[in-house]
């Protein structure tokens, strides 16, 4: 069981994911569950990338092709003989941060993932707001990119996004987005880590790229904060581990939100890469306690 104080202290067993073979995936989960030796009524909660429809149980994930469009919770529950629940990994991250991490003590927490992509999860009074088809808290998609940016000498074209739209926060706010902005601003083709390292050393091109990135991304994030009333935004993903980048984004966001706060609002997440696991475990613990009230599940 994971408590608020010991969330980072547990053993992680790993297996390669059989992404193409559903039967092998079921067997891998069965093996891991058996190794834990948990009682058969203890639910297995799986945090996975991609939206999961809380009504139908269907999952859309490009990372694990054999799960695409399936209802894996039902099949796994039959295979394992125990209750199985899937949760979106950004939602699990947000729940972990809200209950035991950087959002602890706040009533409304918007967990923001900024790294490979831009996404998030919304937690209100320690409960996930999953919303229609699981999209609650997903602030990364929608045509919101400004083309005129104060700190940019040139107009920034709206970039295509993997979701099919143009100008999403995901398209310019992610690690790849930082690289695209850097190239657009004349900095050349450079890895996002190298851009951030150059920014830390005060290199002019990188300083400009990060200033443009922070100004552009702070707009949609400020809107998300105004809309949800979140008083804290723990940031996970690759950017969440760069405390100085999060501080830069926080300054930009606080100049744009309606909430007047002298405290940081956008803060580094506490749990890093383990947040998904911790959120899934917290959800599992809650589901075990609430089996008599299925209609009230988080
Ligand atoms: Zn998009």
Boltz pocket constraint, residues with backbone or C-beta under 6 A from the ligand:
constraints:
  - pocket:
      binder: B
      contacts: [[A, 140], [A, 141], [A, 142], [A, 161], [A, 162], [A, 163], [A, 164], [A, 165], [A, 168], [A, 170], [A, 171]]
      max_distance: 6.0
